[in-house]
Amino acid sequence: MSGTVQSGQFQGQSFTGQFQTDLLSGAAKCTGGALFGGVKSARFTGHYSIG
């Protein structure tokens, strides 16, 4: 993902990030969440940079 920081110390700076998640490993959570508006959280790994 990429965008611009909206508030705080780095406001106005651009950022980029790369994240990986596996929604299938939490399949019960994913399908159960579908009844209540989808997945609310998931484990992920990744990194980001600002500037």
mmCIF entry with sequence, helices, sheets and N, C-alpha, C, O atoms, coordinates in Angstrom:
data_MODEL
# 
_entry.id   MODEL 
# 
_entity.id                         1 
_entity.type                       polymer 
_entity.pdbx_number_of_molecules   1 
# 
_entity_poly.entity_id                      1 
_entity_poly.type                           'polypeptide(L)' 
_entity_poly.nstd_linkage                   no 
_entity_poly.nstd_monomer                   no 
_entity_poly.pdbx_seq_one_letter_code       MSGTVQSGQFQGQSFTGQFQTDLLSGAAKCTGGALFGGVKSARFTGHYSIG 
_entity_poly.pdbx_seq_one_letter_code_can   MSGTVQSGQFQGQSFTGQFQTDLLSGAAKCTGGALFGGVKSARFTGHYSIG 
_entity_poly.pdbx_strand_id                 A 
# 
loop_
_entity_poly_seq.entity_id 
_entity_poly_seq.num 
_entity_poly_seq.mon_id 
_entity_poly_seq.hetero 
1 1  MET n 
1 2  SER n 
1 3  GLY n 
1 4  THR n 
1 5  VAL n 
1 6  GLN n 
1 7  SER n 
1 8  GLY n 
1 9  GLN n 
1 10 PHE n 
1 11 GLN n 
1 12 GLY n 
1 13 GLN n 
1 14 SER n 
1 15 PHE n 
1 16 THR n 
1 17 GLY n 
1 18 GLN n 
1 19 PHE n 
1 20 GLN n 
1 21 THR n 
1 22 ASP n 
1 23 LEU n 
1 24 LEU n 
1 25 SER n 
1 26 GLY n 
1 27 ALA n 
1 28 ALA n 
1 29 LYS n 
1 30 CYS n 
1 31 THR n 
1 32 GLY n 
1 33 GLY n 
1 34 ALA n 
1 35 LEU n 
1 36 PHE n 
1 37 GLY n 
1 38 GLY n 
1 39 VAL n 
1 40 LYS n 
1 41 SER n 
1 42 ALA n 
1 43 ARG n 
1 44 PHE n 
1 45 THR n 
1 46 GLY n 
1 47 HIS n 
1 48 TYR n 
1 49 SER n 
1 50 ILE n 
1 51 GLY n 
# 
_struct_asym.id          A 
_struct_asym.entity_id   1 
# 
_struct_conf.conf_type_id            HELX_P 
_struct_conf.id                      HELX_P1 
_struct_conf.pdbx_PDB_helix_id       AA1 
_struct_conf.beg_label_comp_id       ALA 
_struct_conf.beg_label_asym_id       A 
_struct_conf.beg_label_seq_id        27 
_struct_conf.pdbx_beg_PDB_ins_code   ? 
_struct_conf.end_label_comp_id       ALA 
_struct_conf.end_label_asym_id       A 
_struct_conf.end_label_seq_id        34 
_struct_conf.pdbx_end_PDB_ins_code   ? 
_struct_conf.beg_auth_comp_id        ALA 
_struct_conf.beg_auth_asym_id        A 
_struct_conf.beg_auth_seq_id         27 
_struct_conf.end_auth_comp_id        ALA 
_struct_conf.end_auth_asym_id        A 
_struct_conf.end_auth_seq_id         34 
_struct_conf.pdbx_PDB_helix_class    1 
_struct_conf.details                 ? 
_struct_conf.pdbx_PDB_helix_length   8 
# 
_struct_conf_type.id          HELX_P 
_struct_conf_type.criteria    ? 
_struct_conf_type.reference   ? 
# 
_struct_sheet.id               AA1 
_struct_sheet.type             ? 
_struct_sheet.number_strands   3 
_struct_sheet.details          ? 
# 
loop_
_struct_sheet_order.sheet_id 
_struct_sheet_order.range_id_1 
_struct_sheet_order.range_id_2 
_struct_sheet_order.offset 
_struct_sheet_order.sense 
AA1 1 2 ? anti-parallel 
AA1 2 3 ? anti-parallel 
# 
loop_
_struct_sheet_range.sheet_id 
_struct_sheet_range.id 
_struct_sheet_range.beg_label_comp_id 
_struct_sheet_range.beg_label_asym_id 
_struct_sheet_range.beg_label_seq_id 
_struct_sheet_range.pdbx_beg_PDB_ins_code 
_struct_sheet_range.end_label_comp_id 
_struct_sheet_range.end_label_asym_id 
_struct_sheet_range.end_label_seq_id 
_struct_sheet_range.pdbx_end_PDB_ins_code 
_struct_sheet_range.beg_auth_comp_id 
_struct_sheet_range.beg_auth_asym_id 
_struct_sheet_range.beg_auth_seq_id 
_struct_sheet_range.end_auth_comp_id 
_struct_sheet_range.end_auth_asym_id 
_struct_sheet_range.end_auth_seq_id 
AA1 1 SER A 2  ? THR A 4  ? SER A 2  THR A 4  
AA1 2 SER A 14 ? GLN A 20 ? SER A 14 GLN A 20 
AA1 3 THR A 45 ? ILE A 50 ? THR A 45 ILE A 50 
# 
loop_
_atom_site.group_PDB 
_atom_site.id 
_atom_site.type_symbol 
_atom_site.label_atom_id 
_atom_site.label_alt_id 
_atom_site.label_comp_id 
_atom_site.label_asym_id 
_atom_site.label_entity_id 
_atom_site.label_seq_id 
_atom_site.pdbx_PDB_ins_code 
_atom_site.Cartn_x 
_atom_site.Cartn_y 
_atom_site.Cartn_z 
_atom_site.occupancy 
_atom_site.B_iso_or_equiv 
_atom_site.pdbx_formal_charge 
_atom_site.auth_seq_id 
_atom_site.auth_comp_id 
_atom_site.auth_asym_id 
_atom_site.auth_atom_id 
_atom_site.pdbx_PDB_model_num 
ATOM 1   N N  . MET A 1 1  ? 0.825   -1.139  0.000  1.00 0.00 ? 1  MET A N  1 
ATOM 2   C CA . MET A 1 1  ? 0.000   0.000   0.000  1.00 0.00 ? 1  MET A CA 1 
ATOM 3   C C  . MET A 1 1  ? 0.882   1.218   0.000  1.00 0.00 ? 1  MET A C  1 
ATOM 4   O O  . MET A 1 1  ? 2.066   1.139   0.328  1.00 0.00 ? 1  MET A O  1 
ATOM 5   N N  . SER A 1 2  ? 0.304   2.358   -0.371 1.00 0.00 ? 2  SER A N  1 
ATOM 6   C CA . SER A 1 2  ? 1.041   3.607   -0.324 1.00 0.00 ? 2  SER A CA 1 
ATOM 7   C C  . SER A 1 2  ? 0.061   4.748   -0.097 1.00 0.00 ? 2  SER A C  1 
ATOM 8   O O  . SER A 1 2  ? -1.136  4.619   -0.353 1.00 0.00 ? 2  SER A O  1 
ATOM 9   N N  . GLY A 1 3  ? 0.577   5.841   0.375  1.00 0.00 ? 3  GLY A N  1 
ATOM 10  C CA . GLY A 1 3  ? -0.288  6.984   0.635  1.00 0.00 ? 3  GLY A CA 1 
ATOM 11  C C  . GLY A 1 3  ? 0.492   8.118   1.264  1.00 0.00 ? 3  GLY A C  1 
ATOM 12  O O  . GLY A 1 3  ? 1.718   8.186   1.169  1.00 0.00 ? 3  GLY A O  1 
ATOM 13  N N  . THR A 1 4  ? -0.238  8.997   1.901  1.00 0.00 ? 4  THR A N  1 
ATOM 14  C CA . THR A 1 4  ? 0.343   10.157  2.564  1.00 0.00 ? 4  THR A CA 1 
ATOM 15  C C  . THR A 1 4  ? -0.086  10.158  4.026  1.00 0.00 ? 4  THR A C  1 
ATOM 16  O O  . THR A 1 4  ? -1.261  9.951   4.328  1.00 0.00 ? 4  THR A O  1 
ATOM 17  N N  . VAL A 1 5  ? 0.851   10.387  4.925  1.00 0.00 ? 5  VAL A N  1 
ATOM 18  C CA . VAL A 1 5  ? 0.553   10.458  6.352  1.00 0.00 ? 5  VAL A CA 1 
ATOM 19  C C  . VAL A 1 5  ? -0.356  11.667  6.592  1.00 0.00 ? 5  VAL A C  1 
ATOM 20  O O  . VAL A 1 5  ? -0.051  12.775  6.152  1.00 0.00 ? 5  VAL A O  1 
ATOM 21  N N  . GLN A 1 6  ? -1.460  11.447  7.284  1.00 0.00 ? 6  GLN A N  1 
ATOM 22  C CA . GLN A 1 6  ? -2.477  12.470  7.461  1.00 0.00 ? 6  GLN A CA 1 
ATOM 23  C C  . GLN A 1 6  ? -2.316  13.326  8.713  1.00 0.00 ? 6  GLN A C  1 
ATOM 24  O O  . GLN A 1 6  ? -2.803  14.455  8.746  1.00 0.00 ? 6  GLN A O  1 
ATOM 25  N N  . SER A 1 7  ? -1.651  12.819  9.734  1.00 0.00 ? 7  SER A N  1 
ATOM 26  C CA . SER A 1 7  ? -1.472  13.616  10.953 1.00 0.00 ? 7  SER A CA 1 
ATOM 27  C C  . SER A 1 7  ? -0.265  13.112  11.722 1.00 0.00 ? 7  SER A C  1 
ATOM 28  O O  . SER A 1 7  ? 0.231   12.012  11.478 1.00 0.00 ? 7  SER A O  1 
ATOM 29  N N  . GLY A 1 8  ? 0.199   13.930  12.650 1.00 0.00 ? 8  GLY A N  1 
ATOM 30  C CA . GLY A 1 8  ? 1.317   13.541  13.496 1.00 0.00 ? 8  GLY A CA 1 
ATOM 31  C C  . GLY A 1 8  ? 2.643   14.074  12.998 1.00 0.00 ? 8  GLY A C  1 
ATOM 32  O O  . GLY A 1 8  ? 2.699   14.941  12.126 1.00 0.00 ? 8  GLY A O  1 
ATOM 33  N N  . GLN A 1 9  ? 3.686   13.549  13.559 1.00 0.00 ? 9  GLN A N  1 
ATOM 34  C CA . GLN A 1 9  ? 5.043   14.014  13.300 1.00 0.00 ? 9  GLN A CA 1 
ATOM 35  C C  . GLN A 1 9  ? 5.414   13.967  11.818 1.00 0.00 ? 9  GLN A C  1 
ATOM 36  O O  . GLN A 1 9  ? 6.166   14.820  11.348 1.00 0.00 ? 9  GLN A O  1 
ATOM 37  N N  . PHE A 1 10 ? 4.903   12.988  11.078 1.00 0.00 ? 10 PHE A N  1 
ATOM 38  C CA . PHE A 1 10 ? 5.279   12.807  9.676  1.00 0.00 ? 10 PHE A CA 1 
ATOM 39  C C  . PHE A 1 10 ? 4.194   13.270  8.709  1.00 0.00 ? 10 PHE A C  1 
ATOM 40  O O  . PHE A 1 10 ? 4.182   12.848  7.553  1.00 0.00 ? 10 PHE A O  1 
ATOM 41  N N  . GLN A 1 11 ? 3.292   14.123  9.159  1.00 0.00 ? 11 GLN A N  1 
ATOM 42  C CA . GLN A 1 11 ? 2.201   14.614  8.327  1.00 0.00 ? 11 GLN A CA 1 
ATOM 43  C C  . GLN A 1 11 ? 2.730   15.169  7.005  1.00 0.00 ? 11 GLN A C  1 
ATOM 44  O O  . GLN A 1 11 ? 3.686   15.944  6.976  1.00 0.00 ? 11 GLN A O  1 
ATOM 45  N N  . GLY A 1 12 ? 2.084   14.754  5.909  1.00 0.00 ? 12 GLY A N  1 
ATOM 46  C CA . GLY A 1 12 ? 2.464   15.215  4.580  1.00 0.00 ? 12 GLY A CA 1 
ATOM 47  C C  . GLY A 1 12 ? 3.501   14.349  3.887  1.00 0.00 ? 12 GLY A C  1 
ATOM 48  O O  . GLY A 1 12 ? 3.687   14.465  2.676  1.00 0.00 ? 12 GLY A O  1 
ATOM 49  N N  . GLN A 1 13 ? 4.183   13.479  4.636  1.00 0.00 ? 13 GLN A N  1 
ATOM 50  C CA . GLN A 1 13 ? 5.188   12.585  4.053  1.00 0.00 ? 13 GLN A CA 1 
ATOM 51  C C  . GLN A 1 13 ? 4.496   11.426  3.355  1.00 0.00 ? 13 GLN A C  1 
ATOM 52  O O  . GLN A 1 13 ? 3.420   10.996  3.772  1.00 0.00 ? 13 GLN A O  1 
ATOM 53  N N  . SER A 1 14 ? 5.111   10.921  2.294  1.00 0.00 ? 14 SER A N  1 
ATOM 54  C CA . SER A 1 14 ? 4.565   9.740   1.632  1.00 0.00 ? 14 SER A CA 1 
ATOM 55  C C  . SER A 1 14 ? 5.059   8.488   2.367  1.00 0.00 ? 14 SER A C  1 
ATOM 56  O O  . SER A 1 14 ? 6.107   8.508   3.012  1.00 0.00 ? 14 SER A O  1 
ATOM 57  N N  . PHE A 1 15 ? 4.302   7.418   2.259  1.00 0.00 ? 15 PHE A N  1 
ATOM 58  C CA . PHE A 1 15 ? 4.722   6.149   2.841  1.00 0.00 ? 15 PHE A CA 1 
ATOM 59  C C  . PHE A 1 15 ? 4.402   5.024   1.874  1.00 0.00 ? 15 PHE A C  1 
ATOM 60  O O  . PHE A 1 15 ? 3.507   5.140   1.036  1.00 0.00 ? 15 PHE A O  1 
ATOM 61  N N  . THR A 1 16 ? 5.144   3.935   2.002  1.00 0.00 ? 16 THR A N  1 
ATOM 62  C CA . THR A 1 16 ? 4.873   2.713   1.259  1.00 0.00 ? 16 THR A CA 1 
ATOM 63  C C  . THR A 1 16 ? 5.001   1.544   2.227  1.00 0.00 ? 16 THR A C  1 
ATOM 64  O O  . THR A 1 16 ? 5.776   1.600   3.181  1.00 0.00 ? 16 THR A O  1 
ATOM 65  N N  . GLY A 1 17 ? 4.254   0.512   1.980  1.00 0.00 ? 17 GLY A N  1 
ATOM 66  C CA . GLY A 1 17 ? 4.316   -0.668  2.828  1.00 0.00 ? 17 GLY A CA 1 
ATOM 67  C C  . GLY A 1 17 ? 3.994   -1.922  2.051  1.00 0.00 ? 17 GLY A C  1 
ATOM 68  O O  . GLY A 1 17 ? 3.218   -1.890  1.096  1.00 0.00 ? 17 GLY A O  1 
ATOM 69  N N  . GLN A 1 18 ? 4.585   -3.020  2.457  1.00 0.00 ? 18 GLN A N  1 
ATOM 70  C CA . GLN A 1 18 ? 4.291   -4.327  1.887  1.00 0.00 ? 18 GLN A CA 1 
ATOM 71  C C  . GLN A 1 18 ? 3.977   -5.265  3.036  1.00 0.00 ? 18 GLN A C  1 
ATOM 72  O O  . GLN A 1 18 ? 4.770   -5.417  3.965  1.00 0.00 ? 18 GLN A O  1 
ATOM 73  N N  . PHE A 1 19 ? 2.820   -5.888  2.965  1.00 0.00 ? 19 PHE A N  1 
ATOM 74  C CA . PHE A 1 19 ? 2.363   -6.760  4.031  1.00 0.00 ? 19 PHE A CA 1 
ATOM 75  C C  . PHE A 1 19 ? 1.850   -8.065  3.452  1.00 0.00 ? 19 PHE A C  1 
ATOM 76  O O  . PHE A 1 19 ? 1.321   -8.090  2.341  1.00 0.00 ? 19 PHE A O  1 
ATOM 77  N N  . GLN A 1 20 ? 2.001   -9.144  4.195  1.00 0.00 ? 20 GLN A N  1 
ATOM 78  C CA . GLN A 1 20 ? 1.485   -10.441 3.798  1.00 0.00 ? 20 GLN A CA 1 
ATOM 79  C C  . GLN A 1 20 ? 0.617   -10.986 4.914  1.00 0.00 ? 20 GLN A C  1 
ATOM 80  O O  . GLN A 1 20 ? 0.963   -10.898 6.092  1.00 0.00 ? 20 GLN A O  1 
ATOM 81  N N  . THR A 1 21 ? -0.518  -11.552 4.524  1.00 0.00 ? 21 THR A N  1 
ATOM 82  C CA . THR A 1 21 ? -1.381  -12.218 5.487  1.00 0.00 ? 21 THR A CA 1 
ATOM 83  C C  . THR A 1 21 ? -1.961  -13.460 4.845  1.00 0.00 ? 21 THR A C  1 
ATOM 84  O O  . THR A 1 21 ? -2.052  -13.534 3.620  1.00 0.00 ? 21 THR A O  1 
ATOM 85  N N  . ASP A 1 22 ? -2.346  -14.418 5.630  1.00 0.00 ? 22 ASP A N  1 
ATOM 86  C CA . ASP A 1 22 ? -2.921  -15.653 5.127  1.00 0.00 ? 22 ASP A CA 1 
ATOM 87  C C  . ASP A 1 22 ? -4.298  -15.824 5.737  1.00 0.00 ? 22 ASP A C  1 
ATOM 88  O O  . ASP A 1 22 ? -4.439  -16.373 6.830  1.00 0.00 ? 22 ASP A O  1 
ATOM 89  N N  . LEU A 1 23 ? -5.310  -15.354 5.030  1.00 0.00 ? 23 LEU A N  1 
ATOM 90  C CA . LEU A 1 23 ? -6.675  -15.454 5.545  1.00 0.00 ? 23 LEU A CA 1 
ATOM 91  C C  . LEU A 1 23 ? -7.167  -16.895 5.571  1.00 0.00 ? 23 LEU A C  1 
ATOM 92  O O  . LEU A 1 23 ? -8.077  -17.217 6.336  1.00 0.00 ? 23 LEU A O  1 
ATOM 93  N N  . LEU A 1 24 ? -6.585  -17.771 4.749  1.00 0.00 ? 24 LEU A N  1 
ATOM 94  C CA . LEU A 1 24 ? -7.030  -19.160 4.716  1.00 0.00 ? 24 LEU A CA 1 
ATOM 95  C C  . LEU A 1 24 ? -6.618  -19.928 5.966  1.00 0.00 ? 24 LEU A C  1 
ATOM 96  O O  . LEU A 1 24 ? -7.307  -20.865 6.370  1.00 0.00 ? 24 LEU A O  1 
ATOM 97  N N  . SER A 1 25 ? -5.496  -19.542 6.586  1.00 0.00 ? 25 SER A N  1 
ATOM 98  C CA . SER A 1 25 ? -5.073  -20.253 7.796  1.00 0.00 ? 25 SER A CA 1 
ATOM 99  C C  . SER A 1 25 ? -6.042  -20.003 8.944  1.00 0.00 ? 25 SER A C  1 
ATOM 100 O O  . SER A 1 25 ? -6.124  -20.812 9.869  1.00 0.00 ? 25 SER A O  1 
ATOM 101 N N  . GLY A 1 26 ? -6.760  -18.918 8.899  1.00 0.00 ? 26 GLY A N  1 
ATOM 102 C CA . GLY A 1 26 ? -7.777  -18.616 9.893  1.00 0.00 ? 26 GLY A CA 1 
ATOM 103 C C  . GLY A 1 26 ? -9.168  -18.775 9.302  1.00 0.00 ? 26 GLY A C  1 
ATOM 104 O O  . GLY A 1 26 ? -10.056 -17.964 9.566  1.00 0.00 ? 26 GLY A O  1 
ATOM 105 N N  . ALA A 1 27 ? -9.359  -19.818 8.504  1.00 0.00 ? 27 ALA A N  1 
ATOM 106 C CA . ALA A 1 27 ? -10.603 -19.987 7.746  1.00 0.00 ? 27 ALA A CA 1 
ATOM 107 C C  . ALA A 1 27 ? -11.851 -19.933 8.629  1.00 0.00 ? 27 ALA A C  1 
ATOM 108 O O  . ALA A 1 27 ? -12.859 -19.347 8.235  1.00 0.00 ? 27 ALA A O  1 
ATOM 109 N N  . ALA A 1 28 ? -11.794 -20.531 9.808  1.00 0.00 ? 28 ALA A N  1 
ATOM 110 C CA . ALA A 1 28 ? -12.971 -20.495 10.684 1.00 0.00 ? 28 ALA A CA 1 
ATOM 111 C C  . ALA A 1 28 ? -13.288 -19.062 11.083 1.00 0.00 ? 28 ALA A C  1 
ATOM 112 O O  . ALA A 1 28 ? -14.454 -18.670 11.128 1.00 0.00 ? 28 ALA A O  1 
ATOM 113 N N  . LYS A 1 29 ? -12.264 -18.288 11.369 1.00 0.00 ? 29 LYS A N  1 
ATOM 114 C CA . LYS A 1 29 ? -12.442 -16.892 11.709 1.00 0.00 ? 29 LYS A CA 1 
ATOM 115 C C  . LYS A 1 29 ? -13.014 -16.111 10.520 1.00 0.00 ? 29 LYS A C  1 
ATOM 116 O O  . LYS A 1 29 ? -13.879 -15.250 10.679 1.00 0.00 ? 29 LYS A O  1 
ATOM 117 N N  . CYS A 1 30 ? -12.512 -16.433 9.339  1.00 0.00 ? 30 CYS A N  1 
ATOM 118 C CA . CYS A 1 30 ? -12.907 -15.713 8.130  1.00 0.00 ? 30 CYS A CA 1 
ATOM 119 C C  . CYS A 1 30 ? -14.370 -15.995 7.789  1.00 0.00 ? 30 CYS A C  1 
ATOM 120 O O  . CYS A 1 30 ? -15.141 -15.068 7.544  1.00 0.00 ? 30 CYS A O  1 
ATOM 121 N N  . THR A 1 31 ? -14.750 -17.265 7.773  1.00 0.00 ? 31 THR A N  1 
ATOM 122 C CA . THR A 1 31 ? -16.127 -17.591 7.414  1.00 0.00 ? 31 THR A CA 1 
ATOM 123 C C  . THR A 1 31 ? -17.086 -17.186 8.514  1.00 0.00 ? 31 THR A C  1 
ATOM 124 O O  . THR A 1 31 ? -18.202 -16.755 8.224  1.00 0.00 ? 31 THR A O  1 
ATOM 125 N N  . GLY A 1 32 ? -16.682 -17.312 9.770  1.00 0.00 ? 32 GLY A N  1 
ATOM 126 C CA . GLY A 1 32 ? -17.528 -16.890 10.886 1.00 0.00 ? 32 GLY A CA 1 
ATOM 127 C C  . GLY A 1 32 ? -17.733 -15.390 10.869 1.00 0.00 ? 32 GLY A C  1 
ATOM 128 O O  . GLY A 1 32 ? -18.818 -14.899 11.181 1.00 0.00 ? 32 GLY A O  1 
ATOM 129 N N  . GLY A 1 33 ? -16.682 -14.656 10.503 1.00 0.00 ? 33 GLY A N  1 
ATOM 130 C CA . GLY A 1 33 ? -16.760 -13.207 10.445 1.00 0.00 ? 33 GLY A CA 1 
ATOM 131 C C  . GLY A 1 33 ? -17.655 -12.706 9.336  1.00 0.00 ? 33 GLY A C  1 
ATOM 132 O O  . GLY A 1 33 ? -18.175 -11.593 9.411  1.00 0.00 ? 33 GLY A O  1 
ATOM 133 N N  . ALA A 1 34 ? -17.843 -13.522 8.294  1.00 0.00 ? 34 ALA A N  1 
ATOM 134 C CA . ALA A 1 34 ? -18.671 -13.110 7.159  1.00 0.00 ? 34 ALA A CA 1 
ATOM 135 C C  . ALA A 1 34 ? -20.104 -12.805 7.596  1.00 0.00 ? 34 ALA A C  1 
ATOM 136 O O  . ALA A 1 34 ? -20.772 -11.960 7.001  1.00 0.00 ? 34 ALA A O  1 
ATOM 137 N N  . LEU A 1 35 ? -20.565 -13.485 8.619  1.00 0.00 ? 35 LEU A N  1 
ATOM 138 C CA . LEU A 1 35 ? -21.926 -13.251 9.119  1.00 0.00 ? 35 LEU A CA 1 
ATOM 139 C C  . LEU A 1 35 ? -22.044 -11.917 9.847  1.00 0.00 ? 35 LEU A C  1 
ATOM 140 O O  . LEU A 1 35 ? -23.141 -11.388 10.023 1.00 0.00 ? 35 LEU A O  1 
ATOM 141 N N  . PHE A 1 36 ? -20.895 -11.378 10.270 1.00 0.00 ? 36 PHE A N  1 
ATOM 142 C CA . PHE A 1 36 ? -20.904 -10.158 11.077 1.00 0.00 ? 36 PHE A CA 1 
ATOM 143 C C  . PHE A 1 36 ? -20.114 -9.021  10.433 1.00 0.00 ? 36 PHE A C  1 
ATOM 144 O O  . PHE A 1 36 ? -19.581 -8.165  11.139 1.00 0.00 ? 36 PHE A O  1 
ATOM 145 N N  . GLY A 1 37 ? -20.031 -9.002  9.099  1.00 0.00 ? 37 GLY A N  1 
ATOM 146 C CA . GLY A 1 37 ? -19.376 -7.895  8.415  1.00 0.00 ? 37 GLY A CA 1 
ATOM 147 C C  . GLY A 1 37 ? -17.944 -8.157  8.000  1.00 0.00 ? 37 GLY A C  1 
ATOM 148 O O  . GLY A 1 37 ? -17.233 -7.208  7.669  1.00 0.00 ? 37 GLY A O  1 
ATOM 149 N N  . GLY A 1 38 ? -17.494 -9.384  8.002  1.00 0.00 ? 38 GLY A N  1 
ATOM 150 C CA . GLY A 1 38 ? -16.161 -9.700  7.513  1.00 0.00 ? 38 GLY A CA 1 
ATOM 151 C C  . GLY A 1 38 ? -15.113 -9.815  8.596  1.00 0.00 ? 38 GLY A C  1 
ATOM 152 O O  . GLY A 1 38 ? -15.399 -9.675  9.785  1.00 0.00 ? 38 GLY A O  1 
ATOM 153 N N  . VAL A 1 39 ? -13.904 -10.069 8.163  1.00 0.00 ? 39 VAL A N  1 
ATOM 154 C CA . VAL A 1 39 ? -12.773 -10.252 9.071  1.00 0.00 ? 39 VAL A CA 1 
ATOM 155 C C  . VAL A 1 39 ? -12.403 -8.909  9.689  1.00 0.00 ? 39 VAL A C  1 
ATOM 156 O O  . VAL A 1 39 ? -12.228 -7.922  8.974  1.00 0.00 ? 39 VAL A O  1 
ATOM 157 N N  . LYS A 1 40 ? -12.285 -8.870  10.988 1.00 0.00 ? 40 LYS A N  1 
ATOM 158 C CA . LYS A 1 40 ? -11.937 -7.638  11.711 1.00 0.00 ? 40 LYS A CA 1 
ATOM 159 C C  . LYS A 1 40 ? -10.451 -7.537  12.000 1.00 0.00 ? 40 LYS A C  1 
ATOM 160 O O  . LYS A 1 40 ? -9.939  -6.435  12.200 1.00 0.00 ? 40 LYS A O  1 
ATOM 161 N N  . SER A 1 41 ? -9.740  -8.667  12.026 1.00 0.00 ? 41 SER A N  1 
ATOM 162 C CA . SER A 1 41 ? -8.307  -8.649  12.262 1.00 0.00 ? 41 SER A CA 1 
ATOM 163 C C  . SER A 1 41 ? -7.685  -9.911  11.678 1.00 0.00 ? 41 SER A C  1 
ATOM 164 O O  . SER A 1 41 ? -8.359  -10.928 11.512 1.00 0.00 ? 41 SER A O  1 
ATOM 165 N N  . ALA A 1 42 ? -6.395  -9.835  11.367 1.00 0.00 ? 42 ALA A N  1 
ATOM 166 C CA . ALA A 1 42 ? -5.662  -10.988 10.843 1.00 0.00 ? 42 ALA A CA 1 
ATOM 167 C C  . ALA A 1 42 ? -4.180  -10.773 11.136 1.00 0.00 ? 42 ALA A C  1 
ATOM 168 O O  . ALA A 1 42 ? -3.706  -9.637  11.146 1.00 0.00 ? 42 ALA A O  1 
ATOM 169 N N  . ARG A 1 43 ? -3.456  -11.854 11.371 1.00 0.00 ? 43 ARG A N  1 
ATOM 170 C CA . ARG A 1 43 ? -2.014  -11.756 11.586 1.00 0.00 ? 43 ARG A CA 1 
ATOM 171 C C  . ARG A 1 43 ? -1.354  -11.377 10.267 1.00 0.00 ? 43 ARG A C  1 
ATOM 172 O O  . ARG A 1 43 ? -1.827  -11.764 9.198  1.00 0.00 ? 43 ARG A O  1 
ATOM 173 N N  . PHE A 1 44 ? -0.268  -10.626 10.341 1.00 0.00 ? 44 PHE A N  1 
ATOM 174 C CA . PHE A 1 44 ? 0.454   -10.254 9.141  1.00 0.00 ? 44 PHE A CA 1 
ATOM 175 C C  . PHE A 1 44 ? 1.923   -10.028 9.451  1.00 0.00 ? 44 PHE A C  1 
ATOM 176 O O  . PHE A 1 44 ? 2.312   -9.820  10.600 1.00 0.00 ? 44 PHE A O  1 
ATOM 177 N N  . THR A 1 45 ? 2.727   -10.074 8.399  1.00 0.00 ? 45 THR A N  1 
ATOM 178 C CA . THR A 1 45 ? 4.127   -9.701  8.473  1.00 0.00 ? 45 THR A CA 1 
ATOM 179 C C  . THR A 1 45 ? 4.369   -8.662  7.380  1.00 0.00 ? 45 THR A C  1 
ATOM 180 O O  . THR A 1 45 ? 3.621   -8.601  6.404  1.00 0.00 ? 45 THR A O  1 
ATOM 181 N N  . GLY A 1 46 ? 5.384   -7.865  7.538  1.00 0.00 ? 46 GLY A N  1 
ATOM 182 C CA . GLY A 1 46 ? 5.685   -6.878  6.511  1.00 0.00 ? 46 GLY A CA 1 
ATOM 183 C C  . GLY A 1 46 ? 6.536   -5.763  7.017  1.00 0.00 ? 46 GLY A C  1 
ATOM 184 O O  . GLY A 1 46 ? 7.085   -5.817  8.118  1.00 0.00 ? 46 GLY A O  1 
ATOM 185 N N  . HIS A 1 47 ? 6.643   -4.731  6.185  1.00 0.00 ? 47 HIS A N  1 
ATOM 186 C CA . HIS A 1 47 ? 7.458   -3.573  6.529  1.00 0.00 ? 47 HIS A CA 1 
ATOM 187 C C  . HIS A 1 47 ? 6.891   -2.334  5.838  1.00 0.00 ? 47 HIS A C  1 
ATOM 188 O O  . HIS A 1 47 ? 6.084   -2.443  4.915  1.00 0.00 ? 47 HIS A O  1 
ATOM 189 N N  . TYR A 1 48 ? 7.313   -1.177  6.287  1.00 0.00 ? 48 TYR A N  1 
ATOM 190 C CA . TYR A 1 48 ? 6.891   0.072   5.666  1.00 0.00 ? 48 TYR A CA 1 
ATOM 191 C C  . TYR A 1 48 ? 8.013   1.089   5.775  1.00 0.00 ? 48 TYR A C  1 
ATOM 192 O O  . TYR A 1 48 ? 8.930   0.942   6.583  1.00 0.00 ? 48 TYR A O  1 
ATOM 193 N N  . SER A 1 49 ? 7.928   2.113   4.956  1.00 0.00 ? 49 SER A N  1 
ATOM 194 C CA . SER A 1 49 ? 8.882   3.208   5.042  1.00 0.00 ? 49 SER A CA 1 
ATOM 195 C C  . SER A 1 49 ? 8.155   4.538   4.847  1.00 0.00 ? 49 SER A C  1 
ATOM 196 O O  . SER A 1 49 ? 7.134   4.608   4.163  1.00 0.00 ? 49 SER A O  1 
ATOM 197 N N  . ILE A 1 50 ? 8.685   5.562   5.443  1.00 0.00 ? 50 ILE A N  1 
ATOM 198 C CA . ILE A 1 50 ? 8.109   6.910   5.351  1.00 0.00 ? 50 ILE A CA 1 
ATOM 199 C C  . ILE A 1 50 ? 9.179   7.813   4.750  1.00 0.00 ? 50 ILE A C  1 
ATOM 200 O O  . ILE A 1 50 ? 10.343  7.779   5.150  1.00 0.00 ? 50 ILE A O  1 
ATOM 201 N N  . GLY A 1 51 ? 8.757   8.622   3.780  1.00 0.00 ? 51 GLY A N  1 
ATOM 202 C CA . GLY A 1 51 ? 9.669   9.593   3.195  1.00 0.00 ? 51 GLY A CA 1 
ATOM 203 C C  . GLY A 1 51 ? 10.096  9.269   1.800  1.00 0.00 ? 51 GLY A C  1 
ATOM 204 O O  . GLY A 1 51 ? 10.868  10.018  1.201  1.00 0.00 ? 51 GLY A O  1 
# 
